[in-house]
Amino acid sequence: MPPERMELGSFEEVHNGVPLKYRITTTPPELLDVVVDHMLYHFLPREPMCSHFKLHEDPPSRQAIEAVWKEVTSQGLALVAIRDGPEPEEERIVGANITFLSTKGSEKPEVIKGTKFEKVYDAVVVVAERANMYEKYGANEYLSAFGLSVHTDYHGYKIGQHLLECRKPLCKALGIKFTGTVFTHAASMFLSKRVGFEVLLTEYFETFEIDGEVIFKGKTGPFEQSGWDFS
């Protein structure tokens, strides 16, 4: 059974003179599908790796990543930001981070294989392996993530930053030693360093290879495997 919903922080930020109050919790079962829908709409077309392959326009890949998000979110560890208001919670989601427990030796889900999404998934796994995540922090499991997104109507309220910061109390509550993520967007790379992540490995899209193949042909710029040790 997933752990019970955890309240991880309440925040009030002001952007362009307009205040916003919101809280961040783990995702309860009743919000799982809504959070995944949020990611499909706000994350998939904008994340650099996914947008490179236009996964949002490729039904098999879209279905595969939706299935993976639903599977890992069912652990009950994904983070969701919910603004204050009288509407039902499912109408007030302003951000999400699909955090989940990554265990050493876990296998690739079958649903991924044979899709464009497989290239993105393999890239993320290979970068984590090259950074020696488990060996670096001396643990067989850690809080990983597959996507962080903020609702396009609520940029400027530090929602992404607070989602990253809330990994710390979540890990502490679960007794997890560290968290790690492949950050691919300039904004997320900047925020990760601000809140306390350390860069373990930097790769470049134009030279990144798996088995001798350049994966992101025609794309340039860095992406990073970062970690945050709470021990």
N, C-alpha and C positions, 0 to 999 in steps of 0.2 A: 504494500500500500504506500502511496506517496505520503511524505510528511505533511502534517497539517500546515495550513497557510501561515506564513511568517510575515509579520509587519517589520520592515527593515528601515523605514525612515519617512518622515514627513518634511515637506519643503515648501517654501514660498519664495518665488523669484519674480522680478519685474523686468519686462522687456518693452521698450518703446512706451514707457509710462503705464503699461497694463500689467497688473499683478496676476499671478497664477499660483494657486495652491494645489499641490498634488502629493500623493504618497506612493511609495514603492513597496511592493509585497512580492512574495512568490506567487506563482500563478495557480489558482485553485482549479479543480476539474471543470467547473462550470464556465470558466473563461478560456479554456484551452483552445477551442476552435476559433474564438474571436481573436486571440493573440496570434494564432497562425495566419488568419486572414489579414491581420494588420501587417505582418511581415511580408506576406505575398504582395501586398499593395505598396507598402512604403519602403521595403528593403530590396526586394528582388530586382527591380528595374534600376536601382541606383548604386548598389554595391559593385566595385570595380571588376572583380572576377566574374560575377554573375552577369553583369551588364555587357561585358566583353563578348560572352557567348549568347547574349540575348535569351537567357533562360526563361524570362517572363513571357517570351513569345513562342517557346518550345513546349508543347503540352506534355511530352514524356518527362522532360526535366522538371517542369513545374509540379507535376504529380509526384515525382520522386522526392523533391525537396519538401513538399508538403507532408508526405508520409514520414520523412525523417524528422521534421520538426514536431509532428504530432507524437511520434514515438519518444523522442527525448524530452519533450515538454511533459509527457505523462509521468516522468520522474517526480514532478512537483517542485523542481528547482529553478525553473525559468522565472525571470524577473519581469514584472509589469508595472508601469507607471500609470496611475489613475488620477485624473484631476478631480477636485472637489466639485460637487454639483448635485442637483436633485434627480438627474436622469439615472437610469439603470447603469450599473458598472460597465456593461459591455458597450455602452455608448460614450464612455468617458476615458477610454484608453488613449494615452498620449505618447507612449513609448514602450519598448520591450527589448529584452536581451535574452536570447535563447541559451541560457546557461544550463549545463547538465554535467553529470559525473562521467568523466572519461577514465576508463580503466585500462591498464597496460595489457596488451595482447588481445584487445577486443577486435572483432572482425567487421569488415565492411558490410553494411546492410545490403541484401540482395536487390532491393528495389532500385538502388543507385546504378547498378551495372547496366551498361549499354546505352546510357544517356549522356548528353552533353554535360550534365551536372557531375558526372563521374570525374571529368577533368578537374573541376573545381574542388571536389571532395579530395581527390588524390593529391592535389597541390597542397591543401591545408594539412593533410596527414604527413606528407613528405617533409614539409617545413618543420612541423613539430618534431619529427624524428631526427632531422638534422640538428635541431637545437638541443637534442638530448634532454627533453623536458623531465622525464622521470628520474634520470640519473642526476640532473642538475639539482633537483630538490629532494632527492632521496625518498620518493614515495611511489606507490603503485597506482595511485589514483589522484585526480585533481579536478577542480571545477573548470571545465572548458566552456566554450561558447561557439555557437554557429549563427551569428548575426545579431547586430544591435541596430535598432531603428527608432527614430523619433517621428511622430506624426508631422507631416509637412506644415500644418497650421500652427505648430507649437515650437518651432525653432527659436532659439534665443533664450530659453528658460533653463538652461543647464541640465536638461533632462538626461542627455547622454552621459554627462559627467557624473551625475548622481546615480545613474544605473550602474556605472562602473564602480563607484565608491561602495555601493551596497553589496558588492560581492564580498567585501571584508566581513561584515557582520554575518552574512550567510555562511561563509566558510567557518567562521569561529563557532557558530551555532552547531554546525555539522561535524566539527572536529577535522575539517579538511585543511591540509597544510598549505596549499598554494592554489592559485588560479593562473590560467594561461590562455592566450588567444592569439590568432593570426590577425593582425590589424592591417587592413588593405586600403583604407581611405585616409587622406591627409588629416581630416578633422579627428578621426578616431585615434590615429597615431599620436597626434598632439595631446588629446585628452588623456590617453593612457599614461603618458609620461607625467602629466600634471598630477594625477591622482596617486601615483606610486609604482606603476609598472616599470620594469627594467627591460631594455631591448636585449634579447638573447641572440637574435640572428636577423640580419637584413638581407633580403633578396631583391632582385630587380626583374620586373616583368619581361624586359627585352632579352634577358639572358637566362631566365629560369628554365631549367631542363629537368625532365624525368625520363630516364632510360634513353638519353641522347636526343630527345625531342624538345624543342622550344614550345612550351605549352601556350603561351599567350602572344602569339605572333602578331606584330603590329602595335602592341601596347607597350608603353614605357612607364618608368617610375618605380619607386620602392614599395615594398610591403615588409612587414616585420612580424616575427614571432616574439612575443613579450610574455613575461611572467611576473607574478607578485607573490612574494613569500610572506606568510603570516606566522611562521613558527617563531 
